[in-house]
Amino acid sequence: MHEKRIDRLISAMQTRGADAVLIASPENRFFFSGFTGDTGAVLVTEKSRTLFVEQRYTLQATMETSGLSIVNVSGGLYNSINDTIIGDGVKNIIFEDSYFTVSNYRSLKRNLRYEELIPAGDLMLRLRTVKDSGEIELLRQAAAITDDGFSYIRGLLRVGETEKELSLKTELYLRERGADGFGQKPTVVSGTRTALPSAVSTAKELAFGDIVVVSLGVMYNGYHTDCSRTYFMGSADEKCRELYENVIAAKNAVFAEAKTGAACRGVDMTARQALTDAGLRETYCHSAGHGIGISARELPYINLQSGDTLCTNMVVSLGVGAYESGYGGIRVTDTAVITPENAAKLTRNPEEIVVL
C-alpha cells in the first residue's frame, strides 16, 4: 500500500524536475510510511526510501513500516539525511513549504547539501485526495463509530443537561467504542447559540423548545469523520420544521450533484441556489464541504473559489446549514464517498426530524 503511494510520489517528483522529496509533517509522513511517531522525517529518492527517527522510535518504526530503511538519527537529523543525499547523488529536493516554519526553512538551507530546494505546494495533499480501498474501509469503520455516538447522545438529550456534560460523556463513549481521537471534540450547542456555525459547548443547560445541533467526528486508525445532526427539545414549531425541511432538501440536492466529474464550485452553488429558492439565501454562511481523511479538513475544498473537480473515491464532509441570528440554526452534514452516481454516505444516521 505505502509502496504504491511512494511510487506515485516519485513519478510526481520526477515531473517537477527533482530527485528527492523530504517529508516531515505528521500527516504526510503517516500517509507515505505508516509511521505514527511524534517526530521523524522521510526522504524519498530515486534510489532509496528512508525513515529517519530518534532511537526511542526505532522499534516502533520497524513495527509500523515496511519497504523503508530505518535510520537512527543519534548523530543528528541533518547529518543522517546528508549521508543519504550524498550517497544517492541528490541535487534537487522538494520540501513541504506549507509545513516548515521560516526557522525550519533556514535550517534546511543552512544544513542540507543540495543545489535547489523546490516548494511542494499541494503536491502531497493532492496525492491524498483519492482514497484507496483500504482507506475507505477504515473510513467506514470510523463512520460506524460516529453513528454509534449519535445513537448514544440521542438518549442523553434531556432538559437540564448542560452542553459540556453531554460533550464529555459522548467523548468518553466514543473512545470506549474505539475512537483514537478527534479532529474536533464532540460539540453540543443549543438554543439561540445554534445560530453560531462554529460554536463550542458551554455550561448552558438544554431548555424546552431548544434547537440542539450535535457535531461528532472521530479519528480511527489515522482517519477522520465529520457528521452533524439537529434535534428539537420537547417541541418544534412550524418555523423550525419548515427550516429543517428546507435544509434537508438542499442537502439532498448537494449529495445528488456531488458525483464524479462535478465541479466543486458547482456543488457549493447547488446548496446556495436551493436555499435561495426557499427564501433562505442569507442564512447560508459557509461552504458545502471539504475533503476529509488523514486530516479532518483537506483537499478538495467545495466552495465558490475552488477550481477542483470531484473524482471517484474522494471522501468528503458534505452538508448544508441555515442560521438565523437571535433564533437558531439547523445543520445536517455527513461523511461521504464520491461515486459516479452521487455522494454515498458513510455516516448513516437518520435524517428525519427528531423531537425529544
N, C-alpha and C positions, 0 to 999 in steps of 0.2 A: 504493500500500500504506500508506504513512505518512499520506497524506491521509485515508484511511478511518479509521485509528486516531484521528487528531485529531478527526474528525467525531464519533466515539463519545465522545471525551473532552469535547467541547463540550456534547454532549447531557447527559452526566452532570454537568458543571459547572452547567448551567442548572437541573438538578433540585435541586442543592444551593443554589441562590439566589445563585450567584457569577457574575461576569462576566470572570474571568481565572483561569488556572492557571499557577503558577510551578513549573518542573521543573528540578531541579539534580542529582539523583542520576544517576550514570553509566548505570545500567541503564534507568531510565525515559527519560532523555534519548536513549539509543540507540533504544529502542522507538518513541518518537514522532517521531524525526527521522532516525535512521540515522547520526548523528554519533558518531564513536568517540574523539574527543579527550579528553584527561585533564580538562580544565576547560571550563566553559561553562554556559549556562542557556537554557532555552526558556520563552518566555512566550506562552501561547495566550489570545487574547481573542476576543470575538465578531466583531471587525473584522480582526484580524491574527494572524499566526503568525510568531514571530521567534526566531531563534537568536542569542544574544549570545556572542561568542568574543573571545579575545585575538588580536592581529594575527598572531601566529605560526600560528594555526589557520584563518585566513580562507580560504586556498586549499583546505585540506583540507575545510572545511565546505562550500564551494561544490561540491567534487567528490562529497561523500558525501550531500548532501541535495538535495531539490527541493521546491518549494512553500513554502519558508520564506524570509523576509527575513533576510539575514546582516548583523549589526551588529557592527562592531569597537568594543570597549569601551575604547579607548585613553583616553577621558575618564573612565573609572571605570564599573564594572558598574552600580552603583545609579543613577548619573546617566543612563546609557543606558536602563535599564529604566523609570525615571521618565518619560523622554521619551515612551515608548510608552504608559505608563499614562495620562498626561495627554492625549496625542493621541487615545487611544481612549475616554476618559471612564470609565476603570476605577475602581471603588469597592471591590468585594469580591474578594479574591484567595485562592484555595485554594493552600496551600503544603504541602510534604512534611514533616509534623511528625515522622515516624519517621526522617527523614534528617538534618534540621538539628540541630545541637547547640544547647545553651542560648545559647552565644555567638553563633551564626549567627542564632538567632531574635531576639535582642536587636538585632542589626544590621539585620534586616529591619524591626523595629518602629521603629528609630531613623531609618532612611534611606529607606524606601519611602513613597510618598504613596498612602494608601488610607484607607478607612473601617473595614474589617474584614478580619482575617486568619482564614481558615477552615481548620482542620486537614483534610488529605486523608484521614487514616486509611488504609484499604486500598483506596481508590478506584482508583488507578492499577494496583495489584497485581491487582485483580480484572479489570480490562480486559485484562490479560496472560494470564489463565488459559486461555482457549480459543485455541488456535493456528490461524492461517490456513494455507492450503495451502503458501505459501512457507516459513513457519516449519517446518512438518512436513517438508518436503523437506530443509531444512538439518539438521534433527534426524536424518533418515535418513542423510544423509551423515556426520554426526558419529558415528552408531551404527556405520556401516561401518568407520570408522577405529578405533573402540573394539574391534570384533570382530577386526580385524587385530592389534590389540595383544594380545589373548588368544591368538591363534594363535601369535604370536611368543614370548610368555613361556612358553607350554607347552613350547616347545623348549629353554628355558633352565633349567627347574627340575631341578636336579640336587643330589644330596647334596654338601655342602661350599660351595655358593654362599651368599653372605650376602643377607639380605633387602634391605639397602641397595643392593648391587651390582645386584641384579635390578631394583629400582625405578628406579635411574638409567638402566640400559640400556633399559628399557621406555619411560621418559620420552623419551629421545633418539629411539627408534624412532618413537614416536607423533608427535613433532614432524616427523620426516622424512616421515611419511605425511600430514601436513597439519594436525595439531593446532596451534591458535594458543595454547593454554594449557590450564589445568586448574582446575576448581573445587577439587579436591583432587588433589595429585600421586599418581601410581601408588603403590599400597601393597601390600607383600607381608608377610604375618605368618604365623609358623609355630609348630608345637608347641603347648604349653600356652598360649602367648600368644594363640592364636586365640580363647580364651575372653573376650578383651577386645574388645568390638564396635567401639571407636574407636581401636584400637592403631595406631601408626605403625611404619614399617620401622626395624629396628635392625641392628647388626652381627652379630646371631645367624646362625649357619650352619644351613642346612637339614640335617636328620638323617633317617636311615632311620626310617620309621614316623611321621614328622610329618604332621599335617594342615597344609595350606597354604591360606590364604584370600588371594585376589588381588582387589583393588578397583581398577578403572580407570574413568575418566571424562574426556572431553576437552571442550575448548571449541573450536568450529569456527564461524567467521563469526558469533561472538557467542552461540552456543547450546551448551548443555551436555548431556552424557550421564552416566549413572551405571550401573555394572554390577559385580557381584561373582560370583566362582566359587570353588569349593572343590576342592582336589586332595589326593591322598594319595601320600606319598613311599614307594615300594617295596612297601607293603602297606596293606591296610585290613581290620581285623579285623571280626568280626561286629557289635560295638557301633558302629563307625564307619559301616558300611553301613546298619544299621538307622536310625541317627540321620539319615544323609543321605537315605534314602528317605522318612522322615517329614517332613523339611524340604521336599523336593520335592513331596510330596503336599499339604502345607499351602500351598505357593506356588501350585500348580495351582488349588487351591480359591480362593485370593485372586484370581488372574487371571480365573477364571470369574465371580466375584462383582463384580469392578471393571468395571462397564459403565455405560452411560448411565442416569442416574436412580438409581444406587445411592448410598446414604448412605455418606460416608467413614467414619463411625463403624462402620457395619456391616461394611465391608471389613476394618477392623482386627480387629473381633470374630471374623470368619471365621478369620483367622490364629490367634488365641488359642484358639478352640474346636478347630481342627484339631490343634494341639499338645497341648491339654488331653486330647483323646480318645486321643492317643498316649502319655499319661502324661508329657508334657514341658512342662507349663504354666510351671513355674518356670524353664525355660531361655530363655524369651522375654522380652527386656528392652528392646525398642524398638518403635516403631510399624511399621505395614506399608508406609509410604511417604510421599511428598510430591510436590508438583508440581516440574517441572524445565523449564528453558527458558533465558531470558537469565540467570537466577540458577541456581546449582547446587541451591538449595533455595528453593522458593517455593510460593505457594498453588496448589492446596488441600493442606492437611495431612491425611493419612489416619491419624488417631488417634482415641482414645476421646473426646477433648474436642471434636472437630470437629463443627460444625453444617452443613458443606458437603455438597453433592450433586455427584456426578460428571456432567460434561457431555461430549457428543461432541466429540472433538478436543482435550480436555485431554491434556497429556502429563505422565506421572508416572514417578518412580522407585519401583518396587514389588517387594517381596520378603519373604523370611522368614529369620530366623536363630535358631539354638538354641545356647546357650552354657553350658558346664558348667565351673565353676572347678576348676582342677587337672587337667583333662582336655583340653579344647579346645572349639572351636566350628565350626559349619557355617553359612555364609551364601550364599544364592543370590538375586541381585536382577537386574532388567532395567529398562531404559527402555522405556516402552510408551505407546501412544496409546489413549485411551478410545474405544470403538466401542459401538454398540447391543448387540452380542453379548458382548463381553469386553474385556479389556485386551490389545491386539495388540502383540506385542513388536517393538520397533525394533532392539534388540540381540539377536543371534540365535545366540550361542554354544551349542554342545551342552550339555545338562544331565545327560547320563548320568554315572555315577560314573567317575572317571578315576584310575587308579593309575599313577604314572610310575616 
